[in-house]
């Protein structure tokens, strides 16, 4: 399902040749249109007609209005059920493109060609598609597997440093929840760049894929992939609502710090383990200022988290470095203490 592409994209061309698609629609944003689409088109060998669908870059575009525009374009271009959507981009493109394809005419086929570290290691894998509703992250979506995922690591060379660092947060998370050796290898990286990260991508992808295969519909173990995301998504949503979006990995890093401390407060990990996790995350990620957000505004969003049941907030929390529990319900007092702990870090 996941293929690392050669420089000539021969595996992609074989896939296109073997399947009987009617047409191809390539979804890009303005950045991947400029930096990645020429590489794809220069190597793609097919007799099929294709169209380019371009949207503006940014999380704020991942909404029902954009989805509706893309459905209308597919309809106007008479895309049929044998059409193929190629999602060429980061997490916004793979999330939205998968959602568009999985709902148009009750589902057409799509593949993901992720171009960011975040989408390579996380967003493009696992069959979760979605859009944001108001400022709530991924509130509307489907479970739908892409036909194939093609990875071309050289696309990472087009990324700004902040985007590379954003994706690295998900790699750290994979090690923390499932593979201590992976975590320990990652924290040996002193200079975060493409050359240092590429050797670890396969391990991160394998961890995500293994968890998804065990629990596609997120009824149990897949929930562990949400470590750092419960608080992280709330802060990300608040920033989005203010018109000041932050990168997903920045929010997740902040969330992992809070939730590592929360795991200590809930007696799931030792103070030393929590401190080690927090200090290592801080090495890569600057403090995220949350002074504009009250405890009430953050907890209000926590109450809307998709993992919740019976109006109770369910967390995925570490039980050690390399292991994680899920559906853990924390005391309100400890949740607020974890936010207070994070705010104090700015003065440390």
C-alpha positions as CSV (number, residue, x, y, z in Angstrom):
1,X,0.0,0.0,0.0
2,X,2.9,2.4,0.7
3,X,5.6,2.6,-2.0
4,X,8.8,4.6,-2.0
5,X,9.1,6.0,-5.5
6,X,12.2,5.7,-7.7
7,X,13.4,8.9,-9.4
8,X,11.6,7.8,-12.6
9,X,8.3,7.2,-10.8
10,X,8.2,3.8,-12.5
11,X,6.0,2.3,-9.7
12,X,3.4,5.0,-10.2
13,X,3.4,4.5,-14.0
14,X,3.0,0.8,-13.6
15,X,0.0,1.4,-11.2
16,X,-1.6,3.8,-13.7
17,X,-1.0,1.3,-16.6
18,X,-2.5,-1.7,-14.8
19,X,-5.7,0.1,-13.7
20,X,-8.6,1.0,-15.9
21,X,-9.2,4.6,-14.9
22,X,-11.2,6.9,-17.2
23,X,-9.5,10.2,-16.3
24,X,-7.2,11.7,-13.7
25,X,-7.7,14.7,-11.5
26,X,-4.7,16.0,-9.7
27,X,-5.4,18.1,-6.5
28,X,-2.7,20.5,-5.5
29,X,-2.3,23.8,-3.6
30,X,-0.4,26.8,-4.8
31,X,2.8,25.5,-3.3
32,X,2.8,22.0,-4.6
33,X,1.6,23.3,-8.0
34,X,4.8,25.3,-8.2
35,X,7.4,23.0,-6.5
36,X,6.1,19.4,-6.9
37,X,3.6,19.2,-9.8
38,X,6.4,19.8,-12.5
39,X,8.3,16.8,-11.0
40,X,5.1,14.6,-11.1
41,X,4.1,15.6,-14.6
42,X,7.7,15.3,-15.9
43,X,7.7,11.6,-14.8
44,X,4.1,10.5,-15.2
45,X,3.6,8.3,-18.2
46,X,-0.1,7.8,-19.2
47,X,-2.4,8.2,-22.1
48,X,-5.2,9.2,-19.9
49,X,-6.5,12.8,-19.9
50,X,-5.9,14.7,-16.7
51,X,-7.0,18.0,-15.1
52,X,-5.3,20.1,-12.4
53,X,-7.5,21.2,-9.4
54,X,-5.8,23.9,-7.4
55,X,-6.8,25.4,-4.1
56,X,-5.1,28.0,-1.9
57,X,-2.6,26.7,0.7
58,X,-3.5,26.6,4.4
59,X,-5.7,24.9,7.0
60,X,-8.3,27.6,6.7
61,X,-9.1,26.2,3.2
62,X,-10.1,22.8,4.6
63,X,-13.8,23.5,4.8
64,X,-17.2,22.7,3.3
65,X,-17.0,25.7,0.9
66,X,-13.9,24.4,-0.7
67,X,-15.2,20.9,-0.8
68,X,-18.4,22.1,-2.5
69,X,-16.4,24.0,-5.1
70,X,-14.3,20.8,-5.9
71,X,-17.5,18.7,-6.1
72,X,-18.9,21.2,-8.6
73,X,-15.8,21.2,-10.7
74,X,-15.8,17.4,-10.8
75,X,-19.4,17.5,-11.8
76,X,-18.9,20.1,-14.5
77,X,-16.0,18.1,-15.9
78,X,-18.2,15.0,-16.0
79,X,-15.9,12.9,-13.7
80,X,-17.4,9.4,-13.5
81,X,-16.9,6.6,-11.0
82,X,-13.8,5.3,-12.9
83,X,-12.0,8.6,-12.4
84,X,-8.9,8.8,-10.2
85,X,-8.0,11.7,-7.9
86,X,-4.3,12.1,-7.1
87,X,-3.7,14.1,-4.0
88,X,-0.4,15.8,-4.3
89,X,0.4,17.8,-1.2
90,X,0.5,17.9,2.6
91,X,-2.0,17.0,5.2
92,X,-4.7,19.5,4.1
93,X,-4.6,18.2,0.5
94,X,-4.6,14.5,1.5
95,X,-7.3,15.0,4.1
96,X,-9.5,17.1,1.8
97,X,-8.8,15.2,-1.4
98,X,-9.6,11.9,0.2
99,X,-12.9,13.4,1.6
100,X,-13.8,14.8,-1.8
101,X,-13.1,11.5,-3.6
102,X,-14.7,9.2,-1.0
103,X,-18.0,11.2,-1.1
104,X,-18.3,12.2,-4.8
105,X,-20.8,9.9,-6.5
106,X,-20.6,7.8,-3.2
107,X,-16.9,7.2,-3.8
108,X,-14.3,7.3,-6.5
109,X,-10.7,6.0,-6.3
110,X,-7.9,8.2,-5.0
111,X,-4.2,7.9,-4.3
112,X,-2.0,10.1,-2.0
113,X,1.4,11.5,-3.0
114,X,2.4,13.3,0.2
115,X,4.9,16.2,-0.1
116,X,5.4,17.1,3.5
117,X,7.0,15.2,6.4
118,X,3.7,15.4,8.3
119,X,1.7,13.9,5.4
120,X,4.3,11.2,4.7
121,X,4.5,9.9,8.2
122,X,1.0,10.6,9.4
123,X,-1.8,12.3,7.5
124,X,-1.7,10.4,4.2
125,X,-1.7,7.0,6.0
126,X,-4.6,5.4,7.7
127,X,-7.7,6.2,5.6
128,X,-8.9,9.1,7.7
129,X,-10.3,11.9,5.5
130,X,-11.9,15.1,6.6
131,X,-12.6,18.8,6.7
132,X,-12.9,21.3,9.5
133,X,-16.3,22.5,10.7
134,X,-16.3,26.1,11.9
135,X,-13.0,26.0,13.9
136,X,-13.3,22.4,14.9
137,X,-10.5,20.2,13.5
138,X,-11.6,17.3,11.2
139,X,-15.1,17.3,12.5
140,X,-16.6,16.0,9.3
141,X,-15.0,13.1,7.4
142,X,-14.9,9.5,6.3
143,X,-12.9,6.4,6.8
144,X,-11.6,5.6,3.2
145,X,-8.4,4.0,2.2
146,X,-6.4,5.4,-0.7
147,X,-5.8,2.8,-3.5
148,X,-2.1,3.4,-2.9
149,X,0.4,5.8,-1.2
150,X,3.5,6.9,-3.1
151,X,6.3,8.5,-1.2
152,X,9.0,10.6,-2.9
153,X,11.4,11.8,-0.1
154,X,13.0,14.4,-2.4
155,X,9.9,16.5,-2.1
156,X,11.0,17.3,1.4
157,X,13.8,19.4,0.0
158,X,11.1,21.9,-1.1
159,X,9.9,22.5,2.5
160,X,10.5,25.4,4.8
161,X,12.1,24.4,8.0
162,X,8.9,25.1,10.0
163,X,7.0,22.5,7.9
164,X,9.8,19.9,8.4
165,X,9.7,20.5,12.1
166,X,5.9,20.2,12.2
167,X,6.0,16.7,10.7
168,X,8.8,15.7,13.1
169,X,6.3,16.1,15.9
170,X,4.3,13.1,14.6
171,X,7.4,11.0,14.3
172,X,8.3,11.8,17.9
173,X,4.8,10.8,18.9
174,X,5.0,7.5,17.1
175,X,8.1,6.6,19.1
176,X,6.6,7.7,22.4
177,X,3.4,5.6,22.0
178,X,4.8,2.5,20.4
179,X,8.5,2.2,19.9
180,X,11.1,3.4,22.5
181,X,14.0,2.6,20.2
182,X,12.5,4.9,17.5
183,X,12.1,7.7,20.0
184,X,15.7,7.3,21.2
185,X,17.0,7.4,17.7
186,X,15.0,10.5,16.9
187,X,16.2,12.5,19.9
188,X,19.8,11.8,18.8
189,X,19.2,14.2,15.9
190,X,20.9,17.4,16.8
191,X,20.4,19.3,13.6
192,X,16.9,18.9,12.3
193,X,17.1,18.7,8.5
194,X,16.0,16.5,5.6
195,X,19.2,14.4,5.6
196,X,18.8,13.6,9.3
197,X,15.1,12.8,9.1
198,X,14.8,10.7,5.9
199,X,16.4,7.5,7.4
200,X,13.7,7.4,10.0
201,X,10.6,7.9,7.8
202,X,10.1,4.3,7.0
203,X,10.0,3.3,10.7
204,X,7.4,6.0,11.5
205,X,5.3,5.0,8.5
206,X,5.4,1.4,9.6
207,X,4.3,2.3,13.2
208,X,1.3,4.2,11.9
209,X,0.4,1.5,9.4
210,X,0.6,-1.3,11.9
211,X,-1.7,0.5,14.4
212,X,-4.2,1.3,11.6
213,X,-4.3,-2.3,10.4
214,X,-5.2,-3.5,13.8
215,X,-8.0,-1.0,14.3
216,X,-9.1,0.8,11.1
217,X,-12.3,2.4,12.6
218,X,-10.5,3.7,15.8
219,X,-12.5,1.6,18.3
220,X,-9.5,0.8,20.5
221,X,-5.7,0.9,19.9
222,X,-5.8,3.4,17.1
223,X,-6.9,6.0,19.7
224,X,-3.3,5.9,20.9
225,X,-2.3,7.9,17.8
226,X,-4.2,10.8,19.4
227,X,-1.5,11.3,22.1
228,X,-0.8,15.0,22.3
229,X,-3.8,15.8,20.0
230,X,-6.6,16.2,22.6
231,X,-5.1,19.4,24.1
232,X,-3.1,20.2,20.9
233,X,-6.2,20.2,18.7
234,X,-8.0,22.5,21.1
235,X,-5.2,25.1,20.9
236,X,-5.0,24.6,17.1
237,X,-8.7,25.2,16.8
238,X,-8.6,28.3,19.0
239,X,-5.7,29.8,16.9
240,X,-7.8,29.0,13.7
241,X,-10.8,30.7,15.2
242,X,-8.7,33.9,15.8
243,X,-7.6,33.9,12.2
244,X,-4.0,33.1,13.3
245,X,-3.5,29.4,12.3
246,X,-0.5,27.5,13.6
247,X,1.1,24.4,12.1
248,X,-0.4,21.1,13.2
249,X,3.0,19.8,14.5
250,X,3.5,22.9,16.7
251,X,0.1,22.3,18.3
252,X,0.9,18.6,18.8
253,X,4.3,19.3,20.4
254,X,2.6,21.6,22.8
255,X,-0.1,19.0,23.4
256,X,2.4,16.3,24.1
257,X,4.2,18.4,26.7
258,X,0.8,19.0,28.5
259,X,-0.3,15.4,28.2
260,X,3.1,14.0,29.3
261,X,2.7,16.1,32.5
262,X,-0.9,15.0,32.7
263,X,0.2,11.3,32.5
264,X,2.5,12.0,35.5
265,X,-0.3,13.7,37.4
266,X,-2.6,10.7,36.7
267,X,0.2,8.3,38.1
268,X,0.7,6.6,34.7
269,X,4.4,7.6,34.3
270,X,7.1,8.7,36.7
271,X,8.1,12.3,37.1
272,X,11.5,11.5,35.6
273,X,9.9,10.0,32.5
274,X,7.6,13.0,32.0
275,X,10.5,15.4,32.5
276,X,12.6,13.5,30.0
277,X,9.8,13.6,27.4
278,X,9.2,17.2,27.9
279,X,12.8,18.3,27.9
280,X,13.5,16.5,24.6
281,X,10.4,18.0,22.9
282,X,11.4,21.4,24.1
283,X,14.8,21.0,22.3
284,X,13.0,21.1,19.0
285,X,9.9,23.3,19.6
286,X,9.8,26.9,20.8
287,X,7.2,27.8,23.5
288,X,3.7,28.3,22.0
289,X,2.1,31.4,23.6
290,X,-1.4,30.4,24.9
291,X,-1.8,33.4,27.1
292,X,-4.8,34.7,25.0
293,X,-6.7,31.5,25.8
294,X,-8.5,30.9,29.1
295,X,-8.8,27.5,30.7
296,X,-12.5,27.7,30.0
297,X,-12.1,28.2,26.3
298,X,-9.7,25.3,26.0
299,X,-11.8,22.9,28.1
300,X,-14.9,23.9,26.1
301,X,-13.2,22.5,23.0
302,X,-11.9,19.5,24.8
303,X,-15.6,18.6,25.5
304,X,-16.2,18.5,21.7
305,X,-13.3,16.1,21.0
306,X,-14.3,13.2,18.8
307,X,-12.9,10.6,21.2
308,X,-15.3,11.6,24.0
309,X,-18.1,9.4,25.3
310,X,-21.0,10.2,27.6
311,X,-19.8,13.9,27.8
312,X,-16.5,12.7,29.4
313,X,-13.1,13.7,28.0
314,X,-11.1,10.7,26.9
315,X,-7.3,11.1,26.7
316,X,-4.6,8.9,25.2
317,X,-1.8,9.0,27.7
318,X,1.7,7.5,28.0
319,X,2.2,4.6,30.4
320,X,5.9,4.7,29.6
321,X,8.2,5.7,26.8
322,X,7.1,3.5,24.0
323,X,3.6,2.6,25.4
324,X,0.3,4.3,25.6
325,X,-3.2,3.8,27.0
326,X,-6.5,5.2,25.6
327,X,-9.9,6.2,26.9
328,X,-8.4,7.5,30.1
329,X,-10.6,10.0,31.9
330,X,-8.7,12.6,33.9
331,X,-9.8,14.7,36.7
332,X,-10.7,18.3,35.7
333,X,-8.2,19.5,38.4
334,X,-5.3,17.6,36.7
335,X,-6.3,18.9,33.2
336,X,-6.1,22.5,34.5
337,X,-2.8,21.7,36.3
338,X,-1.3,20.5,33.0
339,X,-2.3,23.8,31.3
340,X,-0.9,25.7,34.2
341,X,2.4,23.7,34.0
342,X,2.7,24.6,30.3
343,X,2.1,28.3,30.9
344,X,4.9,28.3,33.6
345,X,7.4,26.9,31.1
346,X,7.5,30.3,29.4
347,X,9.0,31.8,32.6
348,X,11.3,28.9,33.3
